[in-house]
Amino acid sequence: MTRLLLNLVLMGIATLAIYWLITAFVPTMGTYAIPISLLLGITLGFFIYITIDNRIG
């Protein structure tokens, strides 16, 4: 897998995991679950990508 594809997969997994956590444990935030999970998932995925990239490069 290239690093770009790995980054996109990590962002997707992080987004789905955060979405599941929000809907499972804070159901009253149901209307805001998708934007919050997208923001946090992409941020977390990008952070992991930068961490991997700095160690490899």
C-alpha positions in Angstrom: 0.0 0.0 0.0 1.3 3.4 -0.7 1.4 6.0 2.1 -1.4 8.0 0.5 -3.7 5.0 0.4 -2.7 4.0 3.9 -3.6 7.6 5.1 -7.0 7.5 3.5 -7.8 4.1 5.0 -6.7 5.3 8.4 -8.8 8.4 8.1 -11.8 6.3 7.2 -11.4 3.8 10.0 -10.8 6.6 12.5 -14.0 8.4 11.3 -16.1 5.3 11.5 -14.8 4.5 15.0 -15.5 8.0 16.3 -18.9 8.0 14.7 -19.7 4.7 16.4 -18.5 6.0 19.8 -20.6 9.2 19.5 -23.8 7.3 18.5 -23.3 4.6 21.0 -22.4 6.6 24.1 -23.9 10.1 23.4 -27.1 9.5 21.5 -28.4 13.0 22.2 -25.7 14.4 19.8 -27.1 12.3 16.9 -27.6 15.3 14.6 -24.0 16.4 15.1 -22.4 13.0 15.0 -21.4 13.0 11.3 -19.7 16.4 11.3 -17.9 15.8 14.6 -16.7 12.4 13.5 -15.5 13.7 10.1 -13.5 16.5 11.7 -12.0 14.3 14.4 -11.4 11.3 12.2 -9.6 13.2 9.5 -7.6 15.1 12.0 -6.6 11.9 13.8 -5.8 10.2 10.6 -3.7 13.0 9.3 -1.8 13.1 12.6 -1.1 9.4 12.4 0.0 9.8 8.8 2.4 12.7 9.7 3.8 10.6 12.5 4.4 7.6 10.2 5.9 9.8 7.5 8.4 11.5 9.9 9.6 8.1 11.2 10.1 6.6 7.7 11.5 9.7 6.0 
